[in-house]
Amino acid sequence: MVAAALGRELQPLKRERRSDLLLVETGEGTTNASREVSRALDAAPRAVVGIGFAGALSSSLEVGDLVVATRIDGIAADFSGGLQARWLGLGLERLYFGAAITVDHVVCLSEGKRQLAGRLRDGEIGIVDMESSAVARACLERGIPFVIARVVTDLFSEDLPVDLNRCRGGDGSVSAMKVIAQAMGRPAAFKGLWRLKRRSVHCAGRLAEFVAGVAPLIG
């Protein structure tokens, strides 16, 4: 099973129409992720791959870099059986192992990322997202093996072009219309949003590449 918050994170996998993968779009945030992953686990998948976009908490990370979580908000990921070495052996470019920190809001400013980076261990690479801890906990409760992988869409030093938290609805999802309304009259904001859109296409492809590589190893 592959779980992601957004349809665009799963789009390349959807196009492949793979019968061996159950694709679950959870919606944004821990509440949605916990509910939808728990429901999907009723189908008793052999393993879960949680994927999605993330912000960098390390200055060394670049757009498109993949980070496999070795810990998620204090939850240790189990890489027994030599899986970490086998994943590195897949030959995926710019694949790292580090910490995933989950928060309940979009971290739009570089200052927010700098503050969260203080929760990393010395020399540890990290990313921030809004669902990973919920996916991990749902799997742990059912005893289902899991791996969390995130791809960097915004850099450690970058601010997002608009405050996406002001564009979220009651269900936690970001409204495209609210995003456009907030960007109106700000050419720099539209330029930044277009840059993020281009990045998301590239990053979704990276996620699909990761899933294709690791699915045989954990399934």
Helices and strands as residue ranges (DSSP letters): E 2-4, H 7-16, E 23-25, H 30-40, G 41-43, E 48-56, E 66-72, E 75-76, G 80-82, H 83-88, E 95-102, H 110-117, E 126-129, H 132-142, E 146-154, G 164-167, H 176-183, H 187-218
